[in-house]
Structure formats: structure tokens, C-alpha cells
Amino acid sequence: TPNNTAKLRAWLTDHMDHPYPTKGDKIMLAVLCKMTLTQVSTWFANARRRMKK
């Protein structure tokens, strides 16, 4: 849901210079967004791909 990913987008915006969250960051974001670690990792991979366009 868009609400779920708002925190992920906020993290990404704050870390544009290095958009690679640590494992700890991913765990924290997964808990906050009620997502799995895999979902968070996939979201970031896709987000980085979208940023290139």
C-alpha cells in the first residue's frame, strides 16, 4: 500500500547519496512498514532501478 512505502520513500530521499540501507536499516523499516525483510530489499532494488530512469 502507498502508506506502507511512505517510510521507505522517506528513507530513500534522506539517503540519495548512498541509497543502500544496512541490514539494520532494513530490519527497522520492515518492522515499521509491516513488511518482510525480502519485501524491503526488493522495494529498494526496484526503487534504485526507477531512480536511474
PyMOL Python script that loads the backbone (N, CA, C, O; Angstrom):
from pymol import cmd

cmd.read_pdbstr("""\
ATOM      1  N   THR A   1       0.844  -1.203   0.000  1.00  0.00           N
ATOM      2  CA  THR A   1       0.000   0.000   0.000  1.00  0.00           C
ATOM      3  C   THR A   1       0.880   1.253   0.000  1.00  0.00           C
ATOM      4  O   THR A   1       1.996   1.225   0.520  1.00  0.00           O
ATOM      5  N   PRO A   2       0.388   2.343  -0.575  1.00  0.00           N
ATOM      6  CA  PRO A   2       1.184   3.584  -0.621  1.00  0.00           C
ATOM      7  C   PRO A   2       1.584   4.055   0.784  1.00  0.00           C
ATOM      8  O   PRO A   2       2.667   4.610   0.968  1.00  0.00           O
ATOM      9  N   ASN A   3       0.727   3.836   1.753  1.00  0.00           N
ATOM     10  CA  ASN A   3       1.011   4.223   3.133  1.00  0.00           C
ATOM     11  C   ASN A   3       2.211   3.469   3.687  1.00  0.00           C
ATOM     12  O   ASN A   3       3.041   4.037   4.396  1.00  0.00           O
ATOM     13  N   ASN A   4       2.293   2.190   3.357  1.00  0.00           N
ATOM     14  CA  ASN A   4       3.396   1.329   3.790  1.00  0.00           C
ATOM     15  C   ASN A   4       4.731   1.827   3.274  1.00  0.00           C
ATOM     16  O   ASN A   4       5.729   1.822   3.995  1.00  0.00           O
ATOM     17  N   THR A   5       4.743   2.256   2.025  1.00  0.00           N
ATOM     18  CA  THR A   5       6.004   2.605   1.401  1.00  0.00           C
ATOM     19  C   THR A   5       6.419   4.047   1.665  1.00  0.00           C
ATOM     20  O   THR A   5       7.519   4.445   1.280  1.00  0.00           O
ATOM     21  N   ALA A   6       5.571   4.835   2.308  1.00  0.00           N
ATOM     22  CA  ALA A   6       5.917   6.234   2.604  1.00  0.00           C
ATOM     23  C   ALA A   6       7.213   6.312   3.408  1.00  0.00           C
ATOM     24  O   ALA A   6       8.059   7.163   3.133  1.00  0.00           O
ATOM     25  N   LYS A   7       7.376   5.436   4.395  1.00  0.00           N
ATOM     26  CA  LYS A   7       8.592   5.438   5.227  1.00  0.00           C
ATOM     27  C   LYS A   7       9.812   5.011   4.403  1.00  0.00           C
ATOM     28  O   LYS A   7      10.916   5.518   4.602  1.00  0.00           O
ATOM     29  N   LEU A   8       9.599   4.078   3.481  1.00  0.00           N
ATOM     30  CA  LEU A   8      10.695   3.646   2.616  1.00  0.00           C
ATOM     31  C   LEU A   8      11.125   4.796   1.711  1.00  0.00           C
ATOM     32  O   LEU A   8      12.316   5.056   1.545  1.00  0.00           O
ATOM     33  N   ARG A   9      10.141   5.485   1.126  1.00  0.00           N
ATOM     34  CA  ARG A   9      10.453   6.633   0.260  1.00  0.00           C
ATOM     35  C   ARG A   9      11.156   7.724   1.049  1.00  0.00           C
ATOM     36  O   ARG A   9      12.083   8.354   0.541  1.00  0.00           O
ATOM     37  N   ALA A  10      10.726   7.954   2.286  1.00  0.00           N
ATOM     38  CA  ALA A  10      11.356   8.977   3.132  1.00  0.00           C
ATOM     39  C   ALA A  10      12.816   8.615   3.395  1.00  0.00           C
ATOM     40  O   ALA A  10      13.691   9.479   3.333  1.00  0.00           O
ATOM     41  N   TRP A  11      13.081   7.341   3.688  1.00  0.00           N
ATOM     42  CA  TRP A  11      14.460   6.901   3.931  1.00  0.00           C
ATOM     43  C   TRP A  11      15.292   7.121   2.673  1.00  0.00           C
ATOM     44  O   TRP A  11      16.417   7.617   2.733  1.00  0.00           O
ATOM     45  N   LEU A  12      14.722   6.747   1.539  1.00  0.00           N
ATOM     46  CA  LEU A  12      15.431   6.876   0.272  1.00  0.00           C
ATOM     47  C   LEU A  12      15.767   8.338  -0.015  1.00  0.00           C
ATOM     48  O   LEU A  12      16.876   8.652  -0.447  1.00  0.00           O
ATOM     49  N   THR A  13      14.815   9.218   0.223  1.00  0.00           N
ATOM     50  CA  THR A  13      15.011  10.650  -0.001  1.00  0.00           C
ATOM     51  C   THR A  13      16.140  11.184   0.877  1.00  0.00           C
ATOM     52  O   THR A  13      16.942  12.011   0.442  1.00  0.00           O
ATOM     53  N   ASP A  14      16.193  10.699   2.120  1.00  0.00           N
ATOM     54  CA  ASP A  14      17.230  11.150   3.060  1.00  0.00           C
ATOM     55  C   ASP A  14      18.613  10.590   2.732  1.00  0.00           C
ATOM     56  O   ASP A  14      19.622  11.125   3.192  1.00  0.00           O
ATOM     57  N   HIS A  15      18.666   9.519   1.942  1.00  0.00           N
ATOM     58  CA  HIS A  15      19.946   8.847   1.672  1.00  0.00           C
ATOM     59  C   HIS A  15      20.238   8.746   0.183  1.00  0.00           C
ATOM     60  O   HIS A  15      20.805   7.754  -0.276  1.00  0.00           O
ATOM     61  N   MET A  16      19.851   9.770  -0.574  1.00  0.00           N
ATOM     62  CA  MET A  16      20.044   9.743  -2.024  1.00  0.00           C
ATOM     63  C   MET A  16      21.510   9.545  -2.422  1.00  0.00           C
ATOM     64  O   MET A  16      21.806   8.948  -3.457  1.00  0.00           O
ATOM     65  N   ASP A  17      22.424  10.052  -1.585  1.00  0.00           N
ATOM     66  CA  ASP A  17      23.851   9.934  -1.882  1.00  0.00           C
ATOM     67  C   ASP A  17      24.330   8.483  -1.786  1.00  0.00           C
ATOM     68  O   ASP A  17      25.304   8.114  -2.441  1.00  0.00           O
ATOM     69  N   HIS A  18      23.666   7.666  -0.987  1.00  0.00           N
ATOM     70  CA  HIS A  18      24.024   6.246  -0.841  1.00  0.00           C
ATOM     71  C   HIS A  18      22.751   5.463  -0.523  1.00  0.00           C
ATOM     72  O   HIS A  18      22.481   5.156   0.638  1.00  0.00           O
ATOM     73  N   PRO A  19      21.963   5.138  -1.565  1.00  0.00           N
ATOM     74  CA  PRO A  19      20.635   4.546  -1.334  1.00  0.00           C
ATOM     75  C   PRO A  19      20.666   3.045  -1.022  1.00  0.00           C
ATOM     76  O   PRO A  19      19.869   2.272  -1.553  1.00  0.00           O
ATOM     77  N   TYR A  20      21.601   2.650  -0.153  1.00  0.00           N
ATOM     78  CA  TYR A  20      21.726   1.237   0.200  1.00  0.00           C
ATOM     79  C   TYR A  20      21.590   1.075   1.715  1.00  0.00           C
ATOM     80  O   TYR A  20      22.569   1.253   2.439  1.00  0.00           O
ATOM     81  N   PRO A  21      20.398   0.742   2.202  1.00  0.00           N
ATOM     82  CA  PRO A  21      20.213   0.580   3.644  1.00  0.00           C
ATOM     83  C   PRO A  21      21.015  -0.612   4.180  1.00  0.00           C
ATOM     84  O   PRO A  21      21.171  -1.626   3.501  1.00  0.00           O
ATOM     85  N   THR A  22      21.516  -0.471   5.398  1.00  0.00           N
ATOM     86  CA  THR A  22      22.202  -1.583   6.053  1.00  0.00           C
ATOM     87  C   THR A  22      21.158  -2.630   6.437  1.00  0.00           C
ATOM     88  O   THR A  22      19.955  -2.386   6.348  1.00  0.00           O
ATOM     89  N   LYS A  23      21.631  -3.787   6.862  1.00  0.00           N
ATOM     90  CA  LYS A  23      20.705  -4.831   7.319  1.00  0.00           C
ATOM     91  C   LYS A  23      19.862  -4.297   8.475  1.00  0.00           C
ATOM     92  O   LYS A  23      18.662  -4.557   8.556  1.00  0.00           O
ATOM     93  N   GLY A  24      20.510  -3.547   9.368  1.00  0.00           N
ATOM     94  CA  GLY A  24      19.782  -2.954  10.498  1.00  0.00           C
ATOM     95  C   GLY A  24      18.698  -1.991  10.038  1.00  0.00           C
ATOM     96  O   GLY A  24      17.582  -1.998  10.556  1.00  0.00           O
ATOM     97  N   ASP A  25      19.045  -1.159   9.055  1.00  0.00           N
ATOM     98  CA  ASP A  25      18.057  -0.224   8.494  1.00  0.00           C
ATOM     99  C   ASP A  25      16.876  -0.998   7.915  1.00  0.00           C
ATOM    100  O   ASP A  25      15.718  -0.649   8.142  1.00  0.00           O
ATOM    101  N   LYS A  26      17.186  -2.055   7.163  1.00  0.00           N
ATOM    102  CA  LYS A  26      16.126  -2.837   6.523  1.00  0.00           C
ATOM    103  C   LYS A  26      15.213  -3.489   7.555  1.00  0.00           C
ATOM    104  O   LYS A  26      13.994  -3.524   7.384  1.00  0.00           O
ATOM    105  N   ILE A  27      15.819  -4.010   8.639  1.00  0.00           N
ATOM    106  CA  ILE A  27      15.014  -4.645   9.689  1.00  0.00           C
ATOM    107  C   ILE A  27      14.079  -3.611  10.324  1.00  0.00           C
ATOM    108  O   ILE A  27      12.891  -3.869  10.517  1.00  0.00           O
ATOM    109  N   MET A  28      14.637  -2.431  10.644  1.00  0.00           N
ATOM    110  CA  MET A  28      13.840  -1.358  11.242  1.00  0.00           C
ATOM    111  C   MET A  28      12.692  -0.958  10.301  1.00  0.00           C
ATOM    112  O   MET A  28      11.547  -0.814  10.731  1.00  0.00           O
ATOM    113  N   LEU A  29      13.014  -0.783   9.020  1.00  0.00           N
ATOM    114  CA  LEU A  29      11.992  -0.381   8.044  1.00  0.00           C
ATOM    115  C   LEU A  29      10.946  -1.478   7.843  1.00  0.00           C
ATOM    116  O   LEU A  29       9.759  -1.191   7.688  1.00  0.00           O
ATOM    117  N   ALA A  30      11.390  -2.722   7.848  1.00  0.00           N
ATOM    118  CA  ALA A  30      10.455  -3.842   7.689  1.00  0.00           C
ATOM    119  C   ALA A  30       9.432  -3.852   8.826  1.00  0.00           C
ATOM    120  O   ALA A  30       8.238  -4.044   8.600  1.00  0.00           O
ATOM    121  N   VAL A  31       9.921  -3.642  10.054  1.00  0.00           N
ATOM    122  CA  VAL A  31       9.024  -3.608  11.208  1.00  0.00           C
ATOM    123  C   VAL A  31       8.067  -2.421  11.101  1.00  0.00           C
ATOM    124  O   VAL A  31       6.860  -2.568  11.293  1.00  0.00           O
ATOM    125  N   LEU A  32       8.619  -1.239  10.790  1.00  0.00           N
ATOM    126  CA  LEU A  32       7.793  -0.030  10.676  1.00  0.00           C
ATOM    127  C   LEU A  32       6.715  -0.174   9.610  1.00  0.00           C
ATOM    128  O   LEU A  32       5.584   0.276   9.793  1.00  0.00           O
ATOM    129  N   CYS A  33       7.073  -0.806   8.498  1.00  0.00           N
ATOM    130  CA  CYS A  33       6.168  -0.881   7.341  1.00  0.00           C
ATOM    131  C   CYS A  33       5.362  -2.169   7.308  1.00  0.00           C
ATOM    132  O   CYS A  33       4.585  -2.402   6.383  1.00  0.00           O
ATOM    133  N   LYS A  34       5.557  -3.022   8.345  1.00  0.00           N
ATOM    134  CA  LYS A  34       4.875  -4.312   8.406  1.00  0.00           C
ATOM    135  C   LYS A  34       5.106  -5.114   7.121  1.00  0.00           C
ATOM    136  O   LYS A  34       4.180  -5.668   6.528  1.00  0.00           O
ATOM    137  N   MET A  35       6.382  -5.151   6.718  1.00  0.00           N
ATOM    138  CA  MET A  35       6.787  -5.910   5.543  1.00  0.00           C
ATOM    139  C   MET A  35       7.863  -6.905   5.958  1.00  0.00           C
ATOM    140  O   MET A  35       8.426  -6.805   7.048  1.00  0.00           O
ATOM    141  N   THR A  36       8.146  -7.870   5.077  1.00  0.00           N
ATOM    142  CA  THR A  36       9.252  -8.780   5.355  1.00  0.00           C
ATOM    143  C   THR A  36      10.554  -8.125   4.910  1.00  0.00           C
ATOM    144  O   THR A  36      10.554  -7.145   4.164  1.00  0.00           O
ATOM    145  N   LEU A  37      11.661  -8.686   5.385  1.00  0.00           N
ATOM    146  CA  LEU A  37      12.983  -8.198   5.001  1.00  0.00           C
ATOM    147  C   LEU A  37      13.168  -8.324   3.483  1.00  0.00           C
ATOM    148  O   LEU A  37      13.741  -7.444   2.840  1.00  0.00           O
ATOM    149  N   THR A  38      12.676  -9.426   2.931  1.00  0.00           N
ATOM    150  CA  THR A  38      12.770  -9.642   1.483  1.00  0.00           C
ATOM    151  C   THR A  38      11.997  -8.569   0.722  1.00  0.00           C
ATOM    152  O   THR A  38      12.480  -8.044  -0.281  1.00  0.00           O
ATOM    153  N   GLN A  39      10.795  -8.246   1.199  1.00  0.00           N
ATOM    154  CA  GLN A  39       9.982  -7.218   0.540  1.00  0.00           C
ATOM    155  C   GLN A  39      10.685  -5.869   0.561  1.00  0.00           C
ATOM    156  O   GLN A  39      10.673  -5.141  -0.431  1.00  0.00           O
ATOM    157  N   VAL A  40      11.299  -5.536   1.698  1.00  0.00           N
ATOM    158  CA  VAL A  40      12.007  -4.257   1.813  1.00  0.00           C
ATOM    159  C   VAL A  40      13.206  -4.240   0.863  1.00  0.00           C
ATOM    160  O   VAL A  40      13.424  -3.255   0.157  1.00  0.00           O
ATOM    161  N   SER A  41      13.974  -5.316   0.842  1.00  0.00           N
ATOM    162  CA  SER A  41      15.139  -5.396  -0.041  1.00  0.00           C
ATOM    163  C   SER A  41      14.726  -5.264  -1.503  1.00  0.00           C
ATOM    164  O   SER A  41      15.370  -4.556  -2.277  1.00  0.00           O
ATOM    165  N   THR A  42      13.656  -5.946  -1.871  1.00  0.00           N
ATOM    166  CA  THR A  42      13.152  -5.888  -3.240  1.00  0.00           C
ATOM    167  C   THR A  42      12.674  -4.485  -3.574  1.00  0.00           C
ATOM    168  O   THR A  42      12.930  -3.981  -4.667  1.00  0.00           O
ATOM    169  N   TRP A  43      11.979  -3.853  -2.633  1.00  0.00           N
ATOM    170  CA  TRP A  43      11.488  -2.491  -2.863  1.00  0.00           C
ATOM    171  C   TRP A  43      12.655  -1.546  -3.153  1.00  0.00           C
ATOM    172  O   TRP A  43      12.588  -0.732  -4.075  1.00  0.00           O
ATOM    173  N   PHE A  44      13.729  -1.661  -2.356  1.00  0.00           N
ATOM    174  CA  PHE A  44      14.884  -0.780  -2.567  1.00  0.00           C
ATOM    175  C   PHE A  44      15.567  -1.060  -3.906  1.00  0.00           C
ATOM    176  O   PHE A  44      15.980  -0.129  -4.597  1.00  0.00           O
ATOM    177  N   ALA A  45      15.687  -2.327  -4.272  1.00  0.00           N
ATOM    178  CA  ALA A  45      16.284  -2.673  -5.561  1.00  0.00           C
ATOM    179  C   ALA A  45      15.473  -2.062  -6.693  1.00  0.00           C
ATOM    180  O   ALA A  45      16.035  -1.482  -7.622  1.00  0.00           O
ATOM    181  N   ASN A  46      14.154  -2.190  -6.619  1.00  0.00           N
ATOM    182  CA  ASN A  46      13.283  -1.611  -7.645  1.00  0.00           C
ATOM    183  C   ASN A  46      13.337  -0.097  -7.631  1.00  0.00           C
ATOM    184  O   ASN A  46      13.333   0.529  -8.691  1.00  0.00           O
ATOM    185  N   ALA A  47      13.389   0.504  -6.450  1.00  0.00           N
ATOM    186  CA  ALA A  47      13.432   1.960  -6.326  1.00  0.00           C
ATOM    187  C   ALA A  47      14.700   2.510  -6.955  1.00  0.00           C
ATOM    188  O   ALA A  47      14.665   3.524  -7.652  1.00  0.00           O
ATOM    189  N   ARG A  48      15.846   1.826  -6.704  1.00  0.00           N
ATOM    190  CA  ARG A  48      17.104   2.269  -7.309  1.00  0.00           C
ATOM    191  C   ARG A  48      17.035   2.168  -8.834  1.00  0.00           C
ATOM    192  O   ARG A  48      17.554   3.023  -9.552  1.00  0.00           O
ATOM    193  N   ARG A  49      16.385   1.106  -9.311  1.00  0.00           N
ATOM    194  CA  ARG A  49      16.211   0.945 -10.755  1.00  0.00           C
ATOM    195  C   ARG A  49      15.347   2.072 -11.314  1.00  0.00           C
ATOM    196  O   ARG A  49      15.649   2.623 -12.373  1.00  0.00           O
ATOM    197  N   ARG A  50      14.279   2.413 -10.608  1.00  0.00           N
ATOM    198  CA  ARG A  50      13.406   3.514 -11.043  1.00  0.00           C
ATOM    199  C   ARG A  50      14.138   4.844 -11.039  1.00  0.00           C
ATOM    200  O   ARG A  50      13.886   5.688 -11.899  1.00  0.00           O
ATOM    201  N   MET A  51      15.040   5.046 -10.085  1.00  0.00           N
ATOM    202  CA  MET A  51      15.782   6.312  -9.972  1.00  0.00           C
ATOM    203  C   MET A  51      16.668   6.552 -11.205  1.00  0.00           C
ATOM    204  O   MET A  51      16.893   7.696 -11.600  1.00  0.00           O
ATOM    205  N   LYS A  52      17.163   5.470 -11.804  1.00  0.00           N
ATOM    206  CA  LYS A  52      18.084   5.597 -12.946  1.00  0.00           C
ATOM    207  C   LYS A  52      17.400   6.163 -14.180  1.00  0.00           C
ATOM    208  O   LYS A  52      18.041   6.764 -15.041  1.00  0.00           O
ATOM    209  N   LYS A  53      16.091   5.962 -14.253  1.00  0.00           N
ATOM    210  CA  LYS A  53      15.363   6.394 -15.460  1.00  0.00           C
ATOM    211  C   LYS A  53      15.151   7.896 -15.473  1.00  0.00           C
ATOM    212  O   LYS A  53      14.558   8.428 -16.412  1.00  0.00           O
TER     213      LYS A  53
END
""", "prot")
cmd.dss("prot")
cmd.show_as("cartoon", "prot")
cmd.util.cbc("prot")
cmd.orient("prot")
